[in-house]
Amino acid sequence: MGIGRKDFILVQRKKRRTYGKYIPAVLLVIVLLIAGLLGFIFLKPGKEDPMVQQTVARLKAMEQKDVSSIGAAEIVSLPEAQVNISEDEIKANILAGQLLGNVEIRQKFAQTAIIGDSITESIWEYGYLDQDVVISKRGLSVANANDQFATAISTNPRVVFLSFGSNDLESYLDNVDGFISGYRTQLQKLKDSLPGVPIYINLILPLTEGAIAATPALQYYPQYNEALLSLCQEMGCTPLDEAFIVEANPDMYEPDGQHVIASYYPMWLTYMAEMAGL
């Protein structure tokens, strides 16, 4: 696949933090102005501070320059921003019980879209989010979700989350390429209609041995997940693997071994929100 899933996620997250061409210069002006103002406020009358003098001199010099011409050597050295915690740390915090509350969930996911099947639908059935965010349908496969994707696009979301696969397994069986082809088509619609909007793809949850015994087609889920990782790399999306939740809490499965109980959802929603930086 080229790069590992975690490396790919870090690349995607770094991309989203890339600044524009002129942003550093604009920030420079703002920081220098603030420094000058603080010096004016806190210095005693008649006392000259060398840093303030230096700041004023640099501001006067910059008045004669176009901000686009300011070189890297002239950029003020600012304290490095705190690096976001890693995916492993996010997962550890979630398993330790550091979860978003109900109000926080609604705040974080405002103006987003979560498109998917019955597992997704339970988000609003359990009351965590409303149907203006959760756009789903029981038994839905990704290739047949045209209406859901159209609805999501019409809401002009700032972030999109997708969660498909369980139903597709029963439709496509071992035809992984067919599943990916349908997924790719829907992704392209999103990218064409919502340029620049981040898209996160949830992998298929692990399915229990009992579920696979009852429905043998479910045995192909690892191959589907591998293909989804490749699709994410191809289409510039970010994969999300929430398997850690049920691996640490196997009692969260419903008796069918596919669906999950209500206590799973705050953990999943916290994971999506943290990974997307909501």
C-alpha positions in Angstrom: 0.0 0.0 0.0 3.0 2.4 0.1 2.7 3.9 3.6 1.1 2.6 6.8 -2.3 3.8 8.0 -0.9 5.7 11.0 1.8 7.4 8.8 -0.9 8.2 6.2 -3.1 9.8 8.9 -0.2 12.0 10.2 0.5 13.1 6.6 -3.2 14.0 6.1 -3.3 15.9 9.4 -0.1 17.8 8.5 -1.5 18.8 5.1 -4.6 20.3 6.8 -2.2 22.5 8.9 -0.2 23.9 6.0 -0.3 27.7 6.1 -1.0 29.9 3.1 1.8 31.8 1.4 1.2 35.1 3.1 -0.1 34.0 6.5 3.4 34.0 8.2 4.0 37.6 7.2 0.6 38.7 8.4 1.2 36.9 11.8 4.5 38.7 12.0 2.8 42.1 11.8 0.2 41.1 14.4 2.8 39.8 16.9 5.0 42.8 16.5 2.0 45.1 17.1 1.0 43.2 20.2 4.6 43.4 21.5 4.7 47.1 21.0 1.3 47.6 22.7 2.3 45.5 25.7 5.6 47.5 26.1 3.6 50.7 26.0 1.2 49.5 28.7 3.6 48.0 31.1 6.7 50.1 31.0 7.1 53.0 33.5 7.0 56.5 31.9 10.5 57.5 30.7 11.9 54.0 30.9 13.0 52.7 27.5 12.9 49.0 26.9 15.4 47.6 24.3 12.9 45.1 23.0 10.3 47.7 22.4 12.8 49.9 20.7 13.8 47.0 18.5 10.1 46.2 17.7 9.4 49.8 16.7 12.4 49.9 14.5 11.4 46.7 12.7 7.8 47.9 12.2 9.1 51.1 10.7 11.4 49.1 8.4 8.5 46.8 7.4 6.4 49.8 6.4 8.6 50.2 3.4 8.2 46.5 2.3 5.5 44.5 0.7 4.6 41.6 3.1 5.0 39.1 0.3 8.7 40.1 0.0 9.5 39.4 3.6 12.0 36.6 3.8 12.2 33.7 6.2 15.1 35.2 8.0 12.9 38.2 9.0 10.1 36.1 10.5 9.9 36.4 14.3 10.7 33.2 16.1 7.5 32.3 17.8 7.1 29.5 20.4 6.2 26.3 18.6 2.5 25.4 18.8 1.7 22.4 21.0 1.7 19.4 18.8 -1.6 17.5 18.7 -1.5 14.2 20.5 -1.0 11.0 18.6 -3.7 8.6 17.6 -2.4 6.1 20.1 -2.8 8.7 22.9 -6.3 9.6 21.7 -7.3 5.9 21.9 -5.7 5.5 25.3 -7.6 8.5 26.6 -10.8 7.2 25.3 -10.3 3.8 26.9 -9.5 5.5 30.1 -12.9 7.2 30.1 -12.0 10.6 28.7 -15.1 11.1 26.6 -17.1 14.0 25.3 -20.4 14.7 27.1 -23.7 14.9 25.3 -23.6 18.7 24.9 -20.0 18.6 23.7 -20.9 16.0 21.1 -23.6 18.2 19.7 -21.2 21.2 19.7 -18.3 19.4 18.1 -20.4 17.8 15.3 -22.4 20.9 14.4 -22.3 21.5 10.6 -20.8 18.1 9.9 -22.3 15.0 8.1 -22.1 11.4 9.1 -23.3 9.1 6.3 -23.8 5.4 6.8 -25.9 2.4 7.5 -27.6 1.0 10.6 -24.6 1.4 12.9 -24.5 5.0 12.0 -28.3 5.4 12.3 -28.1 4.4 15.9 -26.3 7.6 16.7 -29.5 9.5 16.4 -31.7 6.7 17.6 -29.8 6.8 20.9 -30.2 10.6 20.9 -26.5 11.7 20.6 -27.1 13.7 17.4 -30.0 14.6 15.1 -30.8 13.6 11.6 -29.5 16.9 10.2 -26.0 15.5 10.9 -26.7 11.7 10.8 -27.7 10.8 7.3 -28.2 7.1 7.2 -30.5 4.2 6.5 -30.7 0.6 7.8 -29.4 -2.0 5.3 -27.8 0.7 3.2 -24.8 -0.1 1.0 -22.5 2.6 -0.3 -23.3 2.1 -4.0 -27.0 2.6 -3.2 -26.6 5.6 -1.0 -27.1 8.2 -3.8 -30.0 10.0 -1.9 -28.0 10.1 1.4 -24.9 11.6 -0.4 -27.0 14.1 -2.1 -28.6 15.2 1.1 -25.3 15.5 2.8 -23.9 17.6 0.0 -26.9 19.9 0.3 -26.1 20.7 3.9 -22.7 22.0 2.9 -20.9 20.3 5.8 -17.5 21.4 7.0 -16.4 17.8 7.6 -17.8 14.5 6.3 -17.6 11.1 8.0 -18.5 7.9 6.2 -19.3 4.5 7.6 -20.2 1.6 5.2 -19.3 -2.0 4.7 -21.3 -4.5 6.7 -24.2 -4.6 4.2 -21.8 -4.4 1.3 -20.2 -7.6 2.5 -23.4 -9.5 1.9 -23.9 -7.8 -1.5 -20.4 -8.1 -2.9 -19.1 -11.1 -1.1 -15.4 -11.5 -2.1 -15.7 -9.0 -4.9 -13.7 -6.3 -3.0 -13.0 -4.4 -6.2 -16.8 -4.0 -6.8 -17.2 -2.6 -3.3 -14.3 -0.1 -3.7 -15.6 1.0 -7.1 -18.9 1.9 -5.6 -17.2 3.7 -2.7 -14.9 5.6 -5.1 -17.9 6.9 -7.1 -19.6 8.3 -4.1 -16.3 9.9 -2.8 -15.8 11.6 -6.1 -19.3 13.2 -5.8 -18.3 14.6 -2.4 -15.0 15.9 -3.7 -16.5 17.5 -6.7 -19.3 19.1 -4.8 -17.4 20.0 -1.6 -13.9 20.8 -2.7 -11.5 21.0 0.2 -13.9 19.5 2.8 -12.1 16.8 4.8 -13.5 13.3 4.4 -13.0 10.6 7.1 -13.7 6.9 6.3 -14.5 4.6 9.1 -13.2 1.1 8.6 -15.6 -1.9 9.1 -15.8 -3.0 12.7 -14.4 -6.5 13.5 -17.2 -9.1 13.2 -17.4 -11.8 15.8 -17.0 -15.5 15.0 -20.6 -16.1 15.7 -21.7 -13.4 13.2 -19.4 -14.9 10.5 -20.7 -18.4 11.2 -24.2 -17.1 10.8 -23.4 -15.1 7.7 -20.2 -16.4 6.0 -20.0 -13.4 3.6 -18.8 -11.4 6.6 -15.5 -13.2 6.7 -14.1 -10.9 4.0 -14.2 -7.8 6.2 -10.3 -7.7 6.7 -9.8 -7.6 2.9 -12.4 -4.8 2.6 -10.6 -2.8 5.3 -7.3 -3.2 3.5 -8.9 -2.0 0.3 -10.4 1.0 2.1 -6.9 2.0 3.4 -5.7 2.0 -0.2 -8.7 4.0 -1.3 -8.1 6.6 1.3 -4.5 7.0 0.1 -5.7 7.2 -3.5 -8.5 9.8 -2.8 -6.9 11.9 -0.1 -9.2 10.8 2.7 -8.4 9.8 6.2 -9.1 6.3 7.5 -10.5 5.8 11.0 -10.1 2.5 12.8 -12.4 2.2 15.8 -11.7 -1.5 16.3 -9.8 -0.7 19.5 -13.1 0.1 21.2 -14.7 -3.3 20.8 -11.4 -5.1 21.2 -11.1 -3.6 24.6 -14.9 -4.0 25.3 -16.2 -7.1 23.5 -19.4 -6.9 25.6 -20.4 -3.9 23.5 -21.6 -6.1 20.7 -25.2 -6.8 20.3 -26.1 -10.5 20.2 -25.8 -10.6 16.4 -22.1 -9.9 16.6 -22.3 -7.0 14.1 -24.1 -4.1 15.8 -23.1 -2.4 19.0 -24.9 -1.1 22.2 -25.4 2.5 23.2 -22.3 2.8 25.4 -20.2 2.3 22.3 -21.3 5.6 20.7 -19.8 8.2 23.0 -16.4 6.4 22.5 -16.8 6.3 18.8 -18.0 9.9 18.5 -15.1 11.1 20.7 -12.7 9.2 18.5 -14.0 10.8 15.4 -14.1 14.3 16.9 -10.5 14.0 18.2 -9.1 12.6 15.0 -10.8 15.3 12.9 -9.8 18.1 15.3 -13.4 19.2 15.8 
